[in-house]
Every structure is written in C-alpha cells, then in structure tokens.
Amino acid sequence: MKNDSSSYNLSILIGMDRFSYAIMDSNKQLLALKSYLLNADLASSQPLQPALKEIFLEDKILKLSFNNTSVGLINHKNTFVPDKLFQVDDTEVYLQNQVEILENHQVFVDGVKDAAAKNIYAFDQEIYHLVKGYLPNANFFHSSTSVLQGILSNQNGDTAQKVFINVKGDHLQIALVAGKELIFSNSFTFKNDKDFIYHIMLVFKQFDLDVETIPVSLSGQITEDSKLYRMIYRYINQIQFAKAPTTINFGKNSKGIPPHFYFDLFSLDLCES
C-alpha cells in the first residue's frame, strides 16, 4: 500500500467515541477499513485531543500520502438550508436554533448538489485545527452531508418517500426524502431507547407518514438484536438495513463487514469540496 497510496483515497470519520477510516483505490474498491473505539471516559470528561494525537502518531497508514483525503465530523450542531434561501452573510444566524454558543467553534458550509441545499454546521475549533495539522490537504464535511450523499446516490430514480436513520453512539440522524428531493433532515442526541424512538415517531407525525407503508432504512451502529432495533420494530412495519453506496466495490477485504455499519464513512468519498 505504501508505494501506491498516492493514487488512493482516504476517508476518515471522527466522533466523540470512535475514529474510523477507509481506503479506496481509483476504481472505488475498498482496500482497508479500520476503527478505533475511543475510551468513553476520555471522550466525555477530558479533551479529545490526546486520543486523536495518539492515533495520528501511532498509525503508520495515516502518515502516507493519498490522492484525496476526506474527513467527516460527527455532531448534532448542523442545519440544512435550501440553496434558493441561503445567504452567506446569514451563515451563523441559521445555526442559532442548533448551537447556543458558537464561541470556540468553527463554522462550515457543505454544498449538497443533488439536494440543492447547504449543510451549515459548527465544530470544535481545537479538534479541527489538530486534525488539519496532521492532514493539511484534507477536505472536511459534516457526517450528515456524507449520509445524505450516500442516500441520494442509491435512489436510482425511485421517487417514493423513504425515511433514513443513521446511528452513531448517542447520535441520531434522520432524513426524509422523495427520490432526490430532501424533505427533512436533522440530528439529535438521545439518552435511551425511548428517547430514540420519540425523535423518530415525531418525524412520522410531523409529516403524516404511515408506519405501515413508509420504508425505513437503518445505518450505523445498530443490529437486529439491539434494543434500538427492537424498539423501531415495535412501531414501524417496513425496516431494512441501508446498502452501501452503489459506487463502491467490495473486494475480499470487506468480507464479513456489515456495509450499513459504515454507511457514512463509505459515503464521504461522494462529497464534493
């Protein structure tokens, strides 16, 4: 890999409890996948920087040169605004309902071309600059941008309404689309399975969605034997796990990997800088 890395793409996903990366060649074939589970106590009670520094210093793969590097940032401090309503001078105003204090945060704007929308988000300034120091040429995106890009890439002309749910730790992303039209997207944190299902059913109620007929696609850290899955199954009839973006080729290195676990990571390669 060392000799060919300059032709490969590196995708990294950073959350408060997990650091994951994937490497793909020019044909979008998955070559490597690695995930670090960060110590929960460290993530919640101390700065995240020491854990990230250790990964960048110890992992030799991350020291290689890549053709393209994309970094996805996970939090719930984001909001989507249609292109036709977006005004660059009001960027921080759009975040006022999502982020109480923007101090010590860097504000970013991702374009989501297929959805004709902007994803505006804030992320911890110190963590951003730390990662930027190790990966100066990286392009940064919000994880919900990559999730939405992955969703839209899989639509293939289907115009029916669908709900997509992505779970990372205590972080929940919900999107409602009809074909490639983004109807709703938001991010939440949840404390338990009841809190989790509350956010989902609120979206069903808000948009008058039928729990018997509207399909729900699940991605992220969720399995059929998990409490979260069983809670959804109690209320919603049509549930399936999300398929990986159709642009990705899975080779022998992906054997045994549930594609829905890393949907947001795999979809980072679809984001446009």
Buried (B, 14 or more C-beta within 10 A) or exposed (E): EEEEBEEBBBBBBBBBBBBBBBBBBEEBBBBBBBEBEBEEEBBEEEEBBEBBEEBBEEBEBBEBEBBBBBBBBBBBBBBBBEEEEBEEEEBEEBBEEBBEEBEEBBBBBBBBEBBBBBBBBBBBBBBBEBBBEBBEEBBBBBBBBBBBBBBBBBBEEEEEBBBBBBBBBBBBBBBBBEBBBBBEBBBBEBEEBEEBBEBBBEBBEEEEBEBEEBBBBBBBBBEEEEEBBEBBEEEBEBBEBBBBBEBBEBEEEBEEBBBBBBBBBBBBBBBEE
